[in-house]
Amino acid sequence: MDELMRLIPYVVLLKLVAGVLLPVLIVGIVFWYKAREKELQYHQDLRMREMEHQKKMMEMQIDLEKAKAR
């Protein structure tokens, strides 16, 4: 019984620490997920712009070759 009474403050402290850390952990995970989602969206947009740019460059190259052929 005496041993159990000695452990009670540690259990209470553990509950308090877990009560504070758990919400912080959850918010951190949600923030990371949203940031990762935005990062993937930016990469996708950048890739689309790059593909459009390459397409325009190819069209310009073809136009240049046609102009040289004339």
N, C-alpha and C positions, 0 to 999 in steps of 0.2 A: 504493500500500500504506500509506503514511504517513497519507494522508487517511482511509482506512478505519479505521485504528487510532484516529484522533481521534474518529470517529463512534461507536465502540463504547460509551463511557460514556453518550452521549445515548440510544442504543437501549436500554441497560439501564435507564436512568432512565425512559424512556417505558414500558417493560414494567412496571416497578414501579408507576408512577402508574396505568396502565391496570388492573393487577391489583387495585389498591385501589378505584379509582373504579367499575369495572364491577359488583362486588357491591353497592356502595352505590347505584348507579343501579338495579339490579334490585330491591333491597329497596324503594327509593323508589317505583318503579312499582307493585309489588305492594301496598304500603301505600296508595297513592293509589287504586288500583282498588278495594280493599276499602272504603276510606272513602267513595268515590263510590257504591258499591253500598249501603252503609248509609244514605247520604243519600237516595238514591232510594227506599229502603224506608220511611224516615221520612216523606218527602213523600207516598208512596202511602197510608200509614196516616193521615196528617193529612187527606188528601183524603177518605178513606172516612169518617172521623169527621165531617168537615164535611158530607158528603152525608147521613149519618144525622141530624145535627142539623137540617139543613134539612127533612128529611122529617118529623121530630117537630114542628118549628115549623109546617109546613103542616097537620099533623093537628090541632094545637092551635088553629090559626086556623079550621079547619073546625068543630071542636067549639065554639069561641066563637061562630061565626056561627049554628050550630044552636041554641045556648043563647039567643042574642039573638032568634032567630025564634020561640021558644016563648013 
